[in-house]
């Protein structure tokens, strides 16, 4: 019996600048093999190389939208993101065939939404505010996919 009574169906993460990302693989060579990626408050687990490659490909396909919609580096002070300790706040296990979408979102005057590219992967939505964040996360997804493929049984 689970003591949790709620289900989170979606989460959004706004990213900009140089993001610390950690990628690791656990239980190598077993049926429980799984790769994990931590980006600030977000921790994502993936077991399937297919899912990892699909997400990596989605991030790669976002390049033209990112280059057209957001600056190389965002002015972090204008992102309206509170400063906080980087504890894990959301843990997601991606599996199956996650729906992936890419949408450029222009800034709206009078609102706290900077121009960004929204990259959705299943229940996760990243609001990518600059090209540096996009490069960092794209490389991390490629690395995670490579790690899972190298150790696949």
Buried (B, 14 or more C-beta within 10 A) or exposed (E): EEEEEEEEEEBEBBBBBEBEBEBEBEEBEEEEBBBBBBBBBBBBBBBBBBBBBBBBBBBEEBBEBBEEBBBEBBEEEEBEBEEEEEEEEBBBEBEEEBEBEBEBBEBEEEEEBBBBBBBBBBBBBBBBBBBBBBBBBBBBBBBBBBBBEEBEE
